[in-house]
Amino acid sequence: MTERNAVATAAAPSGDEIRAFLDELHVSGASNLIAVLQAVQGRFGWLPAEALREISRRTRIRLARVYGVVSFYAQFYTEPRGRHTIRACRGTACHVKGADRIIDAVERTLGIADGETTPDMFFCLETVACLGACFLAPAMMIDNQYFGRLTPQRVQSVLESYRTKGS
């Protein structure tokens, strides 16, 4: 975590919460590691170290291998993240149509950089190679909603509307 992002921390779930959830999932040596990791992250929003240790113990998969899987797949996070994930496209079509200005507008508006989370844990920002919505360039997504043909002013408006809704 960068110094600028150091305040963006969320309380890790307790060991009891983690064990109870893994009990619900019936995690054992026969469990599919990726499915377990997805379920745990879905429940807690990230993969705390204690959860990874407990998954390793229950599945009898070496902890180094568990971390190897977590670090290989971009979908897994080992630090708390914001409630809403902003994915700003930097693909070719978006780049040509001003993706840098859009990403800069998000960073300026929220006071965070790529890979960071706002101190209130409301937003996190990722830049991605492509959103597959080139016809909307420049584009970004917030959670599963696309926003296209963006301008820096529209970015600011979209982000403010999320804050206003508080969702």
OpenMM code with the backbone's topology and positions (N, CA, C; nanometers):
from openmm import Vec3, app, unit

residues = "MET THR GLU ARG ASN ALA VAL ALA THR ALA ALA ALA PRO SER GLY ASP GLU ILE ARG ALA PHE LEU ASP GLU LEU HIS VAL SER GLY ALA SER ASN LEU ILE ALA VAL LEU GLN ALA VAL GLN GLY ARG PHE GLY TRP LEU PRO ALA GLU ALA LEU ARG GLU ILE SER ARG ARG THR ARG ILE ARG LEU ALA ARG VAL TYR GLY VAL VAL SER PHE TYR ALA GLN PHE TYR THR GLU PRO ARG GLY ARG HIS THR ILE ARG ALA CYS ARG GLY THR ALA CYS HIS VAL LYS GLY ALA ASP ARG ILE ILE ASP ALA VAL GLU ARG THR LEU GLY ILE ALA ASP GLY GLU THR THR PRO ASP MET PHE PHE CYS LEU GLU THR VAL ALA CYS LEU GLY ALA CYS PHE LEU ALA PRO ALA MET MET ILE ASP ASN GLN TYR PHE GLY ARG LEU THR PRO GLN ARG VAL GLN SER VAL LEU GLU SER TYR ARG THR LYS GLY SER".split()
positions = [
    Vec3(0.0847, -0.1168, 0.0000),
    Vec3(0.0000, 0.0000, 0.0000),
    Vec3(0.0893, 0.1232, 0.0000),
    Vec3(0.0580, 0.2210, -0.0793),
    Vec3(0.1388, 0.3407, -0.0830),
    Vec3(0.1096, 0.4254, 0.0391),
    Vec3(0.2023, 0.5165, 0.0704),
    Vec3(0.1819, 0.6046, 0.1846),
    Vec3(0.0534, 0.6837, 0.1676),
    Vec3(0.0285, 0.7293, 0.0442),
    Vec3(-0.0907, 0.8073, 0.0140),
    Vec3(-0.2174, 0.7264, 0.0385),
    Vec3(-0.2076, 0.5956, 0.0278),
    Vec3(-0.3232, 0.5088, 0.0404),
    Vec3(-0.3275, 0.4390, 0.1763),
    Vec3(-0.2351, 0.4741, 0.2655),
    Vec3(-0.2227, 0.4026, 0.3921),
    Vec3(-0.3469, 0.4125, 0.4795),
    Vec3(-0.4249, 0.5181, 0.4648),
    Vec3(-0.5441, 0.5310, 0.5468),
    Vec3(-0.6587, 0.4449, 0.4962),
    Vec3(-0.6458, 0.3915, 0.3784),
    Vec3(-0.7533, 0.3098, 0.3209),
    Vec3(-0.7422, 0.1672, 0.3712),
    Vec3(-0.7823, 0.1480, 0.4951),
    Vec3(-0.7779, 0.0147, 0.5528),
    Vec3(-0.9155, -0.0197, 0.6062),
    Vec3(-0.9474, -0.1439, 0.6009),
    Vec3(-1.0734, -0.1915, 0.6551),
    Vec3(-1.0394, -0.2978, 0.7572),
    Vec3(-1.1241, -0.3096, 0.8546),
    Vec3(-1.1012, -0.4107, 0.9567),
    Vec3(-1.1056, -0.5490, 0.8923),
    Vec3(-1.0034, -0.6260, 0.9194),
    Vec3(-1.0014, -0.7633, 0.8684),
    Vec3(-1.1039, -0.8448, 0.9454),
    Vec3(-1.1661, -0.9401, 0.8794),
    Vec3(-1.2593, -1.0267, 0.9513),
    Vec3(-1.1833, -1.1059, 1.0573),
    Vec3(-1.2518, -1.1402, 1.1633),
    Vec3(-1.1875, -1.2172, 1.2697),
    Vec3(-1.1623, -1.3599, 1.2221),
    Vec3(-1.0717, -1.4266, 1.2912),
    Vec3(-1.0450, -1.5673, 1.2612),
    Vec3(-1.1708, -1.6510, 1.2750),
    Vec3(-1.2540, -1.6168, 1.3732),
    Vec3(-1.3792, -1.6910, 1.3922),
    Vec3(-1.4734, -1.6735, 1.2733),
    Vec3(-1.4812, -1.5501, 1.2209),
    Vec3(-1.5660, -1.5249, 1.1035),
    Vec3(-1.5156, -1.6043, 0.9831),
    Vec3(-1.3858, -1.6040, 0.9654),
    Vec3(-1.3260, -1.6762, 0.8526),
    Vec3(-1.3531, -1.8255, 0.8651),
    Vec3(-1.3259, -1.8809, 0.9838),
    Vec3(-1.3477, -2.0254, 1.0034),
    Vec3(-1.4946, -2.0625, 0.9860),
    Vec3(-1.5852, -1.9796, 1.0366),
    Vec3(-1.7285, -2.0077, 1.0222),
    Vec3(-1.7692, -2.0082, 0.8747),
    Vec3(-1.7180, -1.9122, 0.7985),
    Vec3(-1.7527, -1.9073, 0.6571),
    Vec3(-1.6961, -2.0284, 0.5839),
    Vec3(-1.5728, -2.0662, 0.6133),
    Vec3(-1.5140, -2.1834, 0.5486),
    Vec3(-1.5870, -2.3110, 0.5899),
    Vec3(-1.6389, -2.3136, 0.7116),
    Vec3(-1.7227, -2.4274, 0.7548),
    Vec3(-1.8485, -2.4353, 0.6684),
    Vec3(-1.9122, -2.3190, 0.6452),
    Vec3(-2.0325, -2.3146, 0.5612),
    Vec3(-2.0038, -2.3684, 0.4210),
    Vec3(-1.8833, -2.3390, 0.3715),
    Vec3(-1.8449, -2.3841, 0.2379),
    Vec3(-1.7995, -2.5300, 0.2351),
    Vec3(-1.7816, -2.5888, 0.3533),
    Vec3(-1.7321, -2.7271, 0.3648),
    Vec3(-1.5970, -2.7426, 0.2949),
    Vec3(-1.5055, -2.6495, 0.3217),
    Vec3(-1.3742, -2.6514, 0.2583),
    Vec3(-1.2922, -2.7689, 0.3108),
    Vec3(-1.2381, -2.8463, 0.2169),
    Vec3(-1.1579, -2.9641, 0.2514),
    Vec3(-1.0531, -2.9853, 0.1429),
    Vec3(-0.9828, -3.0936, 0.1537),
    Vec3(-0.8826, -3.1286, 0.0541),
    Vec3(-0.9411, -3.1509, -0.0843),
    Vec3(-1.0714, -3.1755, -0.0928),
    Vec3(-1.1371, -3.1994, -0.2212),
    Vec3(-1.1919, -3.0707, -0.2838),
    Vec3(-1.1774, -2.9588, -0.2131),
    Vec3(-1.2338, -2.8323, -0.2612),
    Vec3(-1.1537, -2.7754, -0.3769),
    Vec3(-1.2228, -2.7034, -0.4650),
    Vec3(-1.1605, -2.6335, -0.5761),
    Vec3(-1.1033, -2.5022, -0.5222),
    Vec3(-0.9719, -2.4877, -0.5264),
    Vec3(-0.9060, -2.3719, -0.4662),
    Vec3(-0.9584, -2.2398, -0.5217),
    Vec3(-0.9686, -2.2275, -0.6520),
    Vec3(-1.0123, -2.1007, -0.7105),
    Vec3(-1.1557, -2.0683, -0.6681),
    Vec3(-1.2422, -2.1671, -0.6657),
    Vec3(-1.3804, -2.1441, -0.6230),
    Vec3(-1.3858, -2.0987, -0.4768),
    Vec3(-1.3024, -2.1581, -0.3923),
    Vec3(-1.2977, -2.1185, -0.2512),
    Vec3(-1.2473, -1.9755, -0.2395),
    Vec3(-1.1411, -1.9420, -0.3110),
    Vec3(-1.0874, -1.8055, -0.3067),
    Vec3(-1.1914, -1.7043, -0.3538),
    Vec3(-1.2635, -1.7384, -0.4605),
    Vec3(-1.3680, -1.6482, -0.5107),
    Vec3(-1.4786, -1.6291, -0.4072),
    Vec3(-1.5180, -1.7365, -0.3429),
    Vec3(-1.6245, -1.7272, -0.2423),
    Vec3(-1.5803, -1.6427, -0.1233),
    Vec3(-1.4585, -1.6643, -0.0767),
    Vec3(-1.4079, -1.5879, 0.0374),
    Vec3(-1.3965, -1.4401, 0.0011),
    Vec3(-1.3431, -1.4113, -0.1166),
    Vec3(-1.3333, -1.2716, -0.1574),
    Vec3(-1.4721, -1.2110, -0.1769),
    Vec3(-1.5657, -1.2887, -0.2291),
    Vec3(-1.7025, -1.2403, -0.2440),
    Vec3(-1.7646, -1.2046, -0.1105),
    Vec3(-1.7326, -1.2804, -0.0087),
    Vec3(-1.7884, -1.2567, 0.1254),
    Vec3(-1.7220, -1.1389, 0.1958),
    Vec3(-1.5879, -1.1314, 0.1896),
    Vec3(-1.5147, -1.0305, 0.2662),
    Vec3(-1.4658, -0.9130, 0.1826),
    Vec3(-1.4728, -0.9243, 0.0491),
    Vec3(-1.4286, -0.8163, -0.0379),
    Vec3(-1.2807, -0.8209, -0.0721),
    Vec3(-1.2067, -0.9090, -0.0072),
    Vec3(-1.0636, -0.9246, -0.0293),
    Vec3(-1.0218, -1.0546, 0.0381),
    Vec3(-0.8942, -1.0904, 0.0258),
    Vec3(-0.8447, -1.2163, 0.0824),
    Vec3(-0.7445, -1.1875, 0.1938),
    Vec3(-0.7932, -1.1797, 0.3171),
    Vec3(-0.7014, -1.1549, 0.4291),
    Vec3(-0.6018, -1.2703, 0.4455),
    Vec3(-0.4832, -1.2384, 0.4967),
    Vec3(-0.3782, -1.3394, 0.5153),
    Vec3(-0.4274, -1.4557, 0.6004),
    Vec3(-0.5041, -1.4273, 0.7043),
    Vec3(-0.5534, -1.5350, 0.7900),
    Vec3(-0.6445, -1.6305, 0.7130),
    Vec3(-0.7241, -1.5767, 0.6206),
    Vec3(-0.8107, -1.6620, 0.5395),
    Vec3(-0.7261, -1.7522, 0.4492),
    Vec3(-0.6205, -1.6973, 0.3928),
    Vec3(-0.5345, -1.7781, 0.3060),
    Vec3(-0.4652, -1.8890, 0.3849),
    Vec3(-0.4221, -1.8584, 0.5057),
    Vec3(-0.3604, -1.9626, 0.5905),
    Vec3(-0.4607, -2.0728, 0.6224),
    Vec3(-0.5836, -2.0339, 0.6547),
    Vec3(-0.6858, -2.1332, 0.6898),
    Vec3(-0.7269, -2.2158, 0.5679),
    Vec3(-0.7358, -2.1528, 0.4529),
    Vec3(-0.7651, -2.2254, 0.3287),
    Vec3(-0.6540, -2.3267, 0.3015),
    Vec3(-0.5307, -2.2841, 0.3177),
    Vec3(-0.4156, -2.3730, 0.2980),
    Vec3(-0.4246, -2.4948, 0.3904),
    Vec3(-0.4546, -2.4673, 0.5151),
    Vec3(-0.4632, -2.5763, 0.6134),
    Vec3(-0.5745, -2.6751, 0.5774),
    Vec3(-0.6907, -2.6227, 0.5434),
    Vec3(-0.8060, -2.7096, 0.5164),
    Vec3(-0.7943, -2.7860, 0.3844),
    Vec3(-0.7348, -2.7228, 0.2853),
    Vec3(-0.7244, -2.7892, 0.1550),
    Vec3(-0.5971, -2.8729, 0.1441),
    Vec3(-0.5081, -2.8558, 0.2394),
    Vec3(-0.3776, -2.9232, 0.2393),
    Vec3(-0.2950, -2.8845, 0.1159),
    Vec3(-0.3134, -2.7582, 0.0741),
    Vec3(-0.2343, -2.7004, -0.0346),
    Vec3(-0.1336, -2.6052, 0.0318),
    Vec3(-0.0064, -2.6216, -0.0016),
    Vec3(0.0958, -2.5370, 0.0591),
    Vec3(0.0586, -2.3897, 0.0464),
    Vec3(0.0866, -2.3143, 0.1521),
    Vec3(0.0530, -2.1725, 0.1536),
    Vec3(0.1203, -2.0978, 0.0381),
    Vec3(0.2429, -2.1347, 0.0047),
    Vec3(0.3121, -2.0697, -0.1069),
    Vec3(0.2354, -2.0896, -0.2375),
    Vec3(0.1772, -2.2066, -0.2541),
    Vec3(0.1002, -2.2324, -0.3763),
    Vec3(-0.0298, -2.1513, -0.3760),
    Vec3(-0.0949, -2.1410, -0.2599),
    Vec3(-0.2169, -2.0606, -0.2486),
    Vec3(-0.1843, -1.9162, -0.2879),
    Vec3(-0.0759, -1.8620, -0.2313),
    Vec3(-0.0350, -1.7260, -0.2665),
    Vec3(0.0017, -1.7156, -0.4146),
    Vec3(0.0597, -1.8210, -0.4694),
    Vec3(0.0934, -1.8218, -0.6116),
    Vec3(-0.0303, -1.8068, -0.6982),
    Vec3(-0.1363, -1.8777, -0.6631),
    Vec3(-0.2623, -1.8679, -0.7379),
    Vec3(-0.3218, -1.7282, -0.7213),
    Vec3(-0.3230, -1.6782, -0.5982),
    Vec3(-0.3794, -1.5460, -0.5706),
    Vec3(-0.3048, -1.4377, -0.6479),
    Vec3(-0.1730, -1.4476, -0.6515),
    Vec3(-0.0955, -1.3432, -0.7189),
    Vec3(-0.0988, -1.3575, -0.8712),
    Vec3(-0.1281, -1.4761, -0.9216),
    Vec3(-0.1336, -1.4976, -1.0662),
    Vec3(-0.2588, -1.4343, -1.1275),
    Vec3(-0.3725, -1.4492, -1.0608),
    Vec3(-0.5001, -1.4019, -1.1153),
    Vec3(-0.5300, -1.2597, -1.0688),
    Vec3(-0.5549, -1.1710, -1.1647),
    Vec3(-0.5814, -1.0306, -1.1343),
    Vec3(-0.7125, -1.0112, -1.0582),
    Vec3(-0.7981, -1.1116, -1.0564),
    Vec3(-0.9272, -1.0969, -0.9894),
    Vec3(-0.9169, -1.1012, -0.8374),
    Vec3(-0.8022, -1.1447, -0.7846),
    Vec3(-0.7883, -1.1603, -0.6399),
    Vec3(-0.7121, -1.0433, -0.5791),
    Vec3(-0.7571, -1.0027, -0.4596),
    Vec3(-0.6989, -0.8882, -0.3901),
    Vec3(-0.6609, -0.9272, -0.2479),
    Vec3(-0.5404, -0.8906, -0.2076),
    Vec3(-0.4946, -0.9218, -0.0722),
    Vec3(-0.4957, -0.7991, 0.0180),
    Vec3(-0.5550, -0.6918, -0.0292),
    Vec3(-0.5738, -0.5720, 0.0516),
    Vec3(-0.7188, -0.5279, 0.0367),
    Vec3(-0.7717, -0.4623, 0.1402),
    Vec3(-0.9100, -0.4135, 0.1302),
    Vec3(-0.9259, -0.3202, 0.0112),
    Vec3(-1.0434, -0.3229, -0.0472),
    Vec3(-1.0731, -0.2406, -0.1635),
    Vec3(-1.1998, -0.1614, -0.1390),
    Vec3(-1.2189, -0.0591, -0.2211),
    Vec3(-1.3372, 0.0244, -0.2096),
    Vec3(-1.4647, -0.0500, -0.2470),
    Vec3(-1.5758, 0.0035, -0.2015),
    Vec3(-1.7060, -0.0571, -0.2303),
    Vec3(-1.7348, -0.0597, -0.3797),
    Vec3(-1.6882, 0.0429, -0.4514),
    Vec3(-1.7111, 0.0516, -0.5958),
    Vec3(-1.5771, 0.0493, -0.6689),
    Vec3(-1.5665, -0.0389, -0.7674),
    Vec3(-1.4451, -0.0493, -0.8471),
    Vec3(-1.4629, 0.0260, -0.9777),
    Vec3(-1.3740, 0.1209, -1.0009),
    Vec3(-1.3719, 0.1952, -1.1264),
    Vec3(-1.2661, 0.1303, -1.2141),
    Vec3(-1.3056, 0.0894, -1.3338),
    Vec3(-1.2110, 0.0356, -1.4317),
    Vec3(-1.2052, 0.1349, -1.5468),
    Vec3(-1.0916, 0.2018, -1.5594),
    Vec3(-1.0733, 0.3005, -1.6658),
    Vec3(-0.9945, 0.2350, -1.7787),
    Vec3(-1.0500, 0.2404, -1.8978),
    Vec3(-0.9887, 0.1756, -2.0136),
    Vec3(-0.8738, 0.2585, -2.0682),
    Vec3(-0.7632, 0.1894, -2.0963),
    Vec3(-0.6484, 0.2534, -2.1601),
    Vec3(-0.6140, 0.1832, -2.2918),
    Vec3(-0.7115, 0.1090, -2.3454),
    Vec3(-0.6923, 0.0381, -2.4721),
    Vec3(-0.6744, 0.1346, -2.5886),
    Vec3(-0.6452, 0.0809, -2.7047),
    Vec3(-0.6111, 0.1625, -2.8217),
    Vec3(-0.7193, 0.2637, -2.8560),
    Vec3(-0.8435, 0.2190, -2.8715),
    Vec3(-0.9505, 0.3117, -2.9105),
    Vec3(-0.9685, 0.4203, -2.8048),
    Vec3(-0.9662, 0.3814, -2.6785),
    Vec3(-0.9822, 0.4799, -2.5715),
    Vec3(-0.8611, 0.5731, -2.5654),
    Vec3(-0.7423, 0.5165, -2.5842),
    Vec3(-0.6202, 0.5975, -2.5831),
    Vec3(-0.6270, 0.7059, -2.6905),
    Vec3(-0.6650, 0.6665, -2.8100),
    Vec3(-0.6726, 0.7611, -2.9217),
    Vec3(-0.7744, 0.8706, -2.8928),
    Vec3(-0.8796, 0.8362, -2.8202),
    Vec3(-0.9866, 0.9337, -2.7949),
    Vec3(-0.9737, 1.0030, -2.6593),
    Vec3(-0.8584, 0.9885, -2.5926),
    Vec3(-0.8345, 1.0698, -2.4727),
    Vec3(-0.8404, 0.9983, -2.3397),
    Vec3(-0.8093, 0.8709, -2.3360),
    Vec3(-0.8129, 0.7959, -2.2102),
    Vec3(-0.7273, 0.8600, -2.1020),
    Vec3(-0.6125, 0.9161, -2.1406),
    Vec3(-0.5251, 0.9784, -2.0406),
    Vec3(-0.5963, 1.0907, -1.9667),
    Vec3(-0.6749, 1.1698, -2.0386),
    Vec3(-0.7502, 1.2795, -1.9747),
    Vec3(-0.8575, 1.2240, -1.8813),
    Vec3(-0.9172, 1.1114, -1.9194),
    Vec3(-1.0220, 1.0496, -1.8369),
    Vec3(-0.9613, 0.9928, -1.7085),
    Vec3(-0.8528, 0.9199, -1.7230),
    Vec3(-0.7854, 0.8623, -1.6057),
    Vec3(-0.7371, 0.9743, -1.5142),
    Vec3(-0.6808, 1.0791, -1.5713),
    Vec3(-0.6355, 1.1934, -1.4921),
    Vec3(-0.7525, 1.2574, -1.4171),
    Vec3(-0.8681, 1.2668, -1.4820),
    Vec3(-0.9860, 1.3262, -1.4170),
    Vec3(-1.0323, 1.2411, -1.2987),
    Vec3(-1.0301, 1.1096, -1.3138),
    Vec3(-1.0676, 1.0210, -1.2027),
    Vec3(-0.9685, 1.0397, -1.0883),
    Vec3(-0.8397, 1.0355, -1.1200),
    Vec3(-0.7366, 1.0484, -1.0165),
    Vec3(-0.7462, 1.1823, -0.9447),
    Vec3(-0.7656, 1.2897, -1.0203),
    Vec3(-0.7767, 1.4239, -0.9605),
    Vec3(-0.9019, 1.4353, -0.8743),
    Vec3(-1.0138, 1.3867, -0.9251),
    Vec3(-1.1404, 1.3980, -0.8528),
    Vec3(-1.1374, 1.3201, -0.7217),
    Vec3(-1.0792, 1.2014, -0.7255),
    Vec3(-1.0800, 1.1148, -0.6069),
    Vec3(-0.9541, 1.1269, -0.5212),
    Vec3(-0.8487, 1.1842, -0.5753),
    Vec3(-0.7242, 1.1963, -0.5000),
    Vec3(-0.6503, 1.0645, -0.4834),
    Vec3(-0.6700, 0.9734, -0.5801),
    Vec3(-0.6009, 0.8437, -0.5760),
    Vec3(-0.5391, 0.8160, -0.7113),
    Vec3(-0.4485, 0.7190, -0.7141),
    Vec3(-0.3843, 0.6759, -0.8385),
    Vec3(-0.4290, 0.5333, -0.8700),
    Vec3(-0.3901, 0.4865, -0.9865),
    Vec3(-0.4199, 0.3491, -1.0283),
    Vec3(-0.3781, 0.2510, -0.9183),
    Vec3(-0.4700, 0.1612, -0.8837),
    Vec3(-0.4417, 0.0600, -0.7827),
    Vec3(-0.4715, 0.1039, -0.6407),
    Vec3(-0.5170, 0.2257, -0.6229),
    Vec3(-0.5430, 0.2766, -0.4880),
    Vec3(-0.6924, 0.2814, -0.4570),
    Vec3(-0.7189, 0.2987, -0.3298),
    Vec3(-0.8552, 0.3064, -0.2772),
    Vec3(-0.8702, 0.4382, -0.2037),
    Vec3(-0.9878, 0.5002, -0.2144),
    Vec3(-1.0106, 0.6253, -0.1421),
    Vec3(-1.0087, 0.5980, 0.0078),
    Vec3(-0.9681, 0.6966, 0.0874),
    Vec3(-0.9598, 0.6762, 0.2324),
    Vec3(-1.0903, 0.6310, 0.2969),
    Vec3(-1.2042, 0.6682, 0.2378),
    Vec3(-1.3338, 0.6276, 0.2943),
    Vec3(-1.3789, 0.4900, 0.2449),
    Vec3(-1.2927, 0.4217, 0.1676),
    Vec3(-1.3216, 0.2876, 0.1166),
    Vec3(-1.4411, 0.2859, 0.0213),
    Vec3(-1.4717, 0.3997, -0.0419),
    Vec3(-1.5870, 0.4065, -0.1318),
    Vec3(-1.5497, 0.3653, -0.2741),
    Vec3(-1.4359, 0.4114, -0.3246),
    Vec3(-1.3919, 0.3804, -0.4609),
    Vec3(-1.2519, 0.3209, -0.4608),
    Vec3(-1.2258, 0.2334, -0.5578),
    Vec3(-1.0892, 0.1948, -0.5911),
    Vec3(-1.0777, 0.2078, -0.7426),
    Vec3(-0.9553, 0.2335, -0.7887),
    Vec3(-0.9319, 0.2602, -0.9300),
    Vec3(-0.8367, 0.1577, -0.9884),
    Vec3(-0.8763, 0.1032, -1.1027),
    Vec3(-0.7898, 0.0151, -1.1815),
    Vec3(-0.7902, 0.0668, -1.3241),
    Vec3(-0.6736, 0.0709, -1.3866),
    Vec3(-0.6729, 0.0932, -1.5305),
    Vec3(-0.6616, -0.0449, -1.5945),
    Vec3(-0.7317, -0.0638, -1.7040),
    Vec3(-0.7359, -0.1944, -1.7696),
    Vec3(-0.6998, -0.1798, -1.9170),
    Vec3(-0.6508, -0.2877, -1.9758),
    Vec3(-0.6078, -0.2861, -2.1153),
    Vec3(-0.7243, -0.2655, -2.2111),
    Vec3(-0.8410, -0.3192, -2.1778),
    Vec3(-0.9569, -0.3038, -2.2658),
    Vec3(-1.0831, -0.3430, -2.1915),
    Vec3(-1.1887, -0.2662, -2.2127),
    Vec3(-1.3198, -0.2995, -2.1571),
    Vec3(-1.4084, -0.3690, -2.2597),
    Vec3(-1.3616, -0.3759, -2.3842),
    Vec3(-1.4412, -0.4381, -2.4894),
    Vec3(-1.5581, -0.3522, -2.5328),
    Vec3(-1.5468, -0.2224, -2.5120),
    Vec3(-1.6540, -0.1306, -2.5501),
    Vec3(-1.5948, -0.0156, -2.6320),
    Vec3(-1.5169, -0.0527, -2.7308),
    Vec3(-1.4424, 0.0467, -2.8101),
    Vec3(-1.5343, 0.1508, -2.8734),
    Vec3(-1.6552, 0.1131, -2.9077),
    Vec3(-1.7491, 0.2072, -2.9684),
    Vec3(-1.7904, 0.3167, -2.8706),
    Vec3(-1.7611, 0.2987, -2.7398),
    Vec3(-1.7936, 0.3990, -2.6389),
    Vec3(-1.6727, 0.4858, -2.6012),
    Vec3(-1.5607, 0.4659, -2.6678),
    Vec3(-1.4347, 0.5308, -2.6290),
    Vec3(-1.4476, 0.6829, -2.6201),
    Vec3(-1.3812, 0.7396, -2.5202),
    Vec3(-1.3148, 0.6763, -2.4076),
    Vec3(-1.4176, 0.6308, -2.3040),
    Vec3(-1.3876, 0.5181, -2.2408),
    Vec3(-1.4871, 0.4552, -2.1536),
    Vec3(-1.4279, 0.4148, -2.0188),
    Vec3(-1.5178, 0.3976, -1.9236),
    Vec3(-1.4834, 0.3409, -1.7940),
    Vec3(-1.6042, 0.2634, -1.7443),
    Vec3(-1.5814, 0.1798, -1.6468),
    Vec3(-1.6893, 0.1069, -1.5803),
    Vec3(-1.6829, 0.1383, -1.4322),
    Vec3(-1.7976, 0.1439, -1.3702),
    Vec3(-1.8043, 0.1445, -1.2246),
    Vec3(-1.8872, 0.0231, -1.1905),
    Vec3(-1.8229, -0.0693, -1.1199),
    Vec3(-1.8796, -0.2010, -1.0928),
    Vec3(-1.9145, -0.2649, -1.2272),
    Vec3(-2.0420, -0.2845, -1.2581),
    Vec3(-2.0784, -0.3474, -1.3850),
    Vec3(-2.1469, -0.2520, -1.4817),
    Vec3(-2.1399, -0.1222, -1.4530),
    Vec3(-2.2061, -0.0237, -1.5390),
    Vec3(-2.1025, 0.0502, -1.6241),
    Vec3(-2.1284, 0.0538, -1.7558),
    Vec3(-2.0400, 0.1214, -1.8500),
    Vec3(-2.0758, 0.2696, -1.8599),
    Vec3(-1.9720, 0.3512, -1.8775),
    Vec3(-1.9886, 0.4935, -1.9063),
    Vec3(-1.8987, 0.5237, -2.0247),
    Vec3(-1.9563, 0.5792, -2.1308),
    Vec3(-1.8785, 0.6013, -2.2516),
    Vec3(-1.8870, 0.7418, -2.3048),
    Vec3(-1.8033, 0.7636, -2.4083),
    Vec3(-1.7904, 0.8944, -2.4714),
    Vec3(-1.7656, 1.0000, -2.3640),
    Vec3(-1.6729, 0.9668, -2.2746),
    Vec3(-1.6474, 1.0488, -2.1570),
    Vec3(-1.5660, 1.1736, -2.1871),
    Vec3(-1.5902, 1.2726, -2.1054),
    Vec3(-1.5072, 1.3926, -2.0981),
    Vec3(-1.4653, 1.4042, -1.9515),
    Vec3(-1.3621, 1.4810, -1.9226),
    Vec3(-1.3253, 1.4988, -1.7820),
    Vec3(-1.4414, 1.5533, -1.6975),
    Vec3(-1.5215, 1.6429, -1.7539),
    Vec3(-1.6352, 1.6983, -1.6799),
    Vec3(-1.7399, 1.5898, -1.6508),
    Vec3(-1.7638, 1.5029, -1.7486),
    Vec3(-1.8627, 1.3967, -1.7289),
    Vec3(-1.8132, 1.2970, -1.6243),
    Vec3(-1.6828, 1.2693, -1.6224),
    Vec3(-1.6258, 1.1805, -1.5209),
    Vec3(-1.6564, 1.2358, -1.3820),
    Vec3(-1.6297, 1.3630, -1.3645),
    Vec3(-1.6542, 1.4262, -1.2351),
    Vec3(-1.8021, 1.4155, -1.1969),
    Vec3(-1.8910, 1.4379, -1.2921),
    Vec3(-2.0349, 1.4298, -1.2684),
    Vec3(-2.0776, 1.2879, -1.2290),
    Vec3(-2.0252, 1.1879, -1.2997),
    Vec3(-2.0593, 1.0484, -1.2699),
    Vec3(-2.0132, 1.0122, -1.1281),
    Vec3(-1.8910, 1.0489, -1.0932),
    Vec3(-1.8387, 1.0166, -0.9608),
    Vec3(-1.9179, 1.0865, -0.8504),
    Vec3(-1.9528, 1.2129, -0.8760),
    Vec3(-2.0336, 1.2856, -0.7784),
    Vec3(-2.1711, 1.2209, -0.7611),
    Vec3(-2.2300, 1.1711, -0.8694),
    Vec3(-2.3614, 1.1077, -0.8587),
    Vec3(-2.3543, 0.9812, -0.7735),
    Vec3(-2.2455, 0.9065, -0.7827),
    Vec3(-2.2292, 0.7891, -0.6969),
    Vec3(-2.2197, 0.8305, -0.5504),
    Vec3(-2.1452, 0.9345, -0.5242),
    Vec3(-2.1317, 0.9844, -0.3865),
    Vec3(-2.2665, 1.0314, -0.3336),
    Vec3(-2.3420, 1.1017, -0.4179),
    Vec3(-2.4724, 1.1534, -0.3770),
    Vec3(-2.5685, 1.0401, -0.3430),
    Vec3(-2.5668, 0.9366, -0.4275),
    Vec3(-2.6538, 0.8207, -0.4030),
    Vec3(-2.6081, 0.7451, -0.2786),
    Vec3(-2.4778, 0.7500, -0.2514),
    Vec3(-2.4239, 0.6797, -0.1360),
    Vec3(-2.4301, 0.5299, -0.1457),
    Vec3(-2.4511, 0.4787, -0.2667),
    Vec3(-2.4648, 0.3336, -0.2815),
    Vec3(-2.3340, 0.2643, -0.3042),
] * unit.nanometer
topology = app.Topology()
chain = topology.addChain("A")
for resn in residues:
    res = topology.addResidue(resn, chain)
    for name in ("N", "CA", "C"):
        topology.addAtom(name, app.Element.getBySymbol(name[0]), res)
